[in-house]
């Protein structure tokens, strides 16, 4: 036991031993529920959408915000807030702040695809194990310096090998876009829908709803208030969705 402690506190293992204590402490807190699930993702975020806001008069998708109801879209080209940041005009609400688990330095090293905490934990654990083994097997400053270099390279190679299968457990969140509404059924909320006027309510994949600007290619008597319609396209120039009459009850098997 004394030899193990001496090796763990000797150079270069000591450099990784203190980091390993931090890593173990972090995961113990996670296990005990001391940190929220979001911390597992290293602070990255695409906002947890609550209710997508109402669309303004020019047909914009509302702000997609954190866990609550987002604000209303009013100006042309504004797509709402993402996770912690503002997207530019016509941009997607992907937040500008927070750590994204596919980017940054770790991504450049080939360690992207998993949360930062997972990648760093693997790096520290592998480096500590390799340096501990090297410390036990070698002596002298030059040899220990070589062990330090081998530990760094080995931990990077091992982590890179492990994150590939692990990345399947952490799929990247995709920001909400206007195109997500295409193909969905909506409910007309105005008295009629023409080539120049119309609004409808559509339900997003997460169950939230939004009021969007809709247009019809031709005058359709079936596009009246309370009737259902199918969103089949999005006009980026006019910033509105194109709809056609649709009756879900007419589908086979319904």
Secondary structure, DSSP 8 states (H G I E B T S, - for coil): -HHHHHHHTSTTHHHHHHHHHHHHHHHHHHHTTSS-GGGGGTT------SB-----TT-------SSSB-----STTB--B-SSSB--BT-----SSS--TTSHHHHHTT--SS-HHHHHHHHHHHHHHHHHHHHHH--SHHHHHHHHHHHHHHHHHHHHHHHHHHGGGS-------GGGGTT-EEEE-SSB--SS--EEEEE-TTS-EEEEEEE-SS--TT-BTT-EEEEEEEETTTTEEEEEE--GGGSTT-
